[in-house]
Amino acid sequence: MDLKIISGNSNPSLAQGIAKYLRIDLVRCDVKDFSDGEIFVQIHENVRGLDVFVIQSTCPPVNHNLMELLVVIDALKRSSAGRITAVVPYYGYARQDRKVQPRVPISAKLVADLITTAGADRLLTMDLHAGQIQGFFNIPVDNLFSTPVMIDYIRQLNSKNLVIVSPDAGGVERARAYAKRLKATLSIIDKRRDTPNQSEVMNIIGNVKCKDVFIVDDIVDTAGTLTKAAHALKEAGAKAVYACCTHAVLSGKAIERIEKSVIEQLIVTDTIPLSDDAKACKRIVVNTVADVVGETIHRINLAESVSSLFM
């Protein structure tokens, strides 16, 4: 099928980068708000029978961007698009993937149902907070990784005595993948989280003394966990502390904490567009994932292997 790319308003620069990689233009459309806040979508090109990819991160404002995605998908469905793929580089609500307290929702599953019911035939996302979220969908899901982009940048720094650090037990698999490809050693931070968005570093497993360390995570939200981990690593004798994450949510006092921290650089991707404050922070380095997403879209369109991209 012929390929088309359409974008919501959540991350237009990433959408433009993907379109540039694919050497096609974005579909002409209006995605705007009425004065009362309702979302209006009109597609100005024929998409009947075409393979259409909707680029829309569900980043802040999360609920508005999610609703935009659903309305765009519905508009495409009612325009007889041949196949609709929701490209959601950052999947909002992913941290609510299970019941950890009585009488709470599993919001990640609810969002999956909404996207499917709206009419998506496939989901393309990146570095899901929990891999099992793929099972919440009854449509094919491609969970991409920012690892190739991050590793290329880390190699350019030519760090010596490199140690990859997982900020918690749940991120060990991700950190191990980095360590294996970079031929580095692995360290783990044992932490205790008493309430959401707050954590206390308890212990460092592994030797980081006189070494360059890279904390590897999928999301940085308030940066409380990250900056505390960096401080603990520095106290344990680390020579320099770097951090990399795929999704730079950076809410609340995150920028202030990063500015005051011992972190040399925070390496992020453009799955979420940075705020003006984040752009002004000299410690934050952005690497684009447009080429990775673009190549994946190209392969899906041609029914070629996606997993071989990350081998």
WOFEN-V13146 format. One record per backbone hydrogen bond with DSSP energy under -0.5 kcal/mol. NH is the residue of the N-H (numbers start at 1). CO is the residue of the C=O. E is the energy in kcal/mol with one decimal. If there is no record, write none. Layout:
BEGIN
NH/CO/E
NH/CO/E
END
This chain:
BEGIN
4/51/-2.4
5/25/-0.5
6/53/-2.7
8/55/-2.0
15/11/-1.9
16/12/-2.4
17/13/-2.0
18/14/-2.4
19/15/-2.5
20/16/-2.4
21/17/-2.0
22/18/-2.1
23/19/-0.8
23/20/-0.6
24/19/-2.2
27/5/-3.4
30/42/-2.9
31/29/-0.5
32/40/-2.4
34/38/-3.3
37/34/-2.0
40/32/-3.5
42/30/-2.1
44/28/-2.7
49/80/-3.0
50/47/-2.2
51/2/-2.9
52/50/-0.9
52/83/-2.9
53/4/-2.4
54/85/-2.9
55/6/-2.9
55/53/-0.6
56/54/-0.7
56/87/-2.8
58/90/-2.3
59/57/-1.0
65/61/-2.4
66/62/-2.5
67/63/-2.2
68/64/-2.3
69/65/-2.0
70/66/-2.1
71/67/-2.5
72/68/-2.6
73/69/-2.4
74/70/-2.2
75/71/-2.4
76/72/-2.3
77/73/-2.6
78/74/-2.4
79/76/-0.6
80/77/-1.4
81/76/-2.1
82/47/-0.6
82/50/-0.9
83/50/-2.0
85/52/-2.7
85/83/-0.5
86/84/-0.5
86/122/-2.7
87/54/-3.1
87/85/-0.8
88/86/-0.9
88/124/-2.8
89/87/-0.6
91/89/-0.5
92/90/-0.9
94/91/-1.1
96/93/-1.6
97/95/-0.7
100/98/-0.7
104/101/-0.7
107/105/-0.7
108/96/-2.4
109/106/-0.9
110/106/-1.4
111/107/-2.6
112/108/-1.6
113/109/-2.2
114/110/-2.3
115/111/-2.4
116/112/-2.1
117/113/-2.9
118/114/-2.2
119/115/-0.8
119/116/-0.7
120/115/-1.8
121/84/-3.2
122/84/-1.1
123/140/-2.4
124/86/-2.9
125/142/-2.7
126/88/-0.6
126/89/-0.8
127/144/-3.3
133/130/-2.0
134/131/-1.8
135/132/-1.6
136/133/-1.9
137/134/-1.2
140/121/-0.6
142/123/-2.6
143/141/-0.6
144/125/-3.1
144/142/-0.8
149/146/-0.5
150/146/-2.3
151/147/-2.9
152/148/-1.8
153/149/-1.5
154/150/-2.7
155/151/-2.4
156/152/-1.3
157/153/-0.8
157/154/-0.9
158/155/-1.2
159/154/-0.6
163/212/-2.3
164/185/-2.8
165/214/-3.3
166/187/-2.5
167/165/-0.5
167/216/-0.7
171/168/-1.1
172/169/-1.4
175/171/-2.4
176/172/-2.9
177/173/-1.7
178/174/-1.7
179/175/-2.8
180/176/-2.5
181/177/-1.7
182/178/-2.2
183/179/-0.7
184/179/-2.4
185/162/-1.6
187/164/-2.5
188/205/-2.4
189/166/-2.4
190/188/-0.6
190/203/-3.1
191/189/-0.7
192/200/-2.2
194/192/-0.7
198/195/-1.7
200/192/-2.0
202/190/-2.5
203/190/-1.9
205/188/-3.5
205/203/-0.5
206/204/-0.7
208/206/-0.5
210/237/-3.5
211/208/-1.6
212/160/-1.0
212/161/-0.9
213/211/-0.6
213/240/-2.8
214/163/-2.5
215/213/-0.5
215/242/-2.7
216/165/-2.6
216/214/-0.5
217/215/-0.5
217/244/-2.3
220/247/-2.2
221/219/-0.5
227/223/-2.3
228/224/-2.0
229/225/-2.4
230/226/-2.4
231/227/-2.1
232/228/-2.3
233/229/-2.3
234/230/-2.2
235/231/-2.4
236/232/-1.4
237/234/-1.6
238/233/-2.2
239/211/-2.0
240/211/-1.1
241/262/-0.5
242/213/-2.9
242/240/-0.5
243/265/-2.1
244/215/-2.8
245/267/-2.6
246/217/-0.7
247/218/-2.9
248/246/-0.7
249/220/-1.1
249/247/-1.3
250/220/-2.3
251/221/-1.1
254/251/-1.5
257/253/-2.4
258/254/-2.4
259/255/-2.5
260/256/-1.6
261/257/-0.7
261/258/-0.8
264/241/-3.2
266/283/-3.3
267/243/-3.2
267/265/-0.6
268/266/-0.6
268/285/-3.1
269/246/-1.0
270/287/-0.8
271/246/-0.6
272/269/-0.5
279/275/-2.4
280/276/-1.6
281/277/-0.7
281/278/-0.7
282/280/-0.6
284/281/-1.3
285/266/-2.7
285/283/-0.5
287/268/-2.7
293/289/-2.6
294/290/-2.8
295/291/-2.6
296/292/-1.9
297/293/-2.6
298/294/-2.2
299/295/-2.2
300/296/-2.7
301/297/-2.4
302/298/-1.4
303/300/-1.2
304/299/-3.3
309/306/-1.8
310/307/-1.7
311/308/-0.9
END
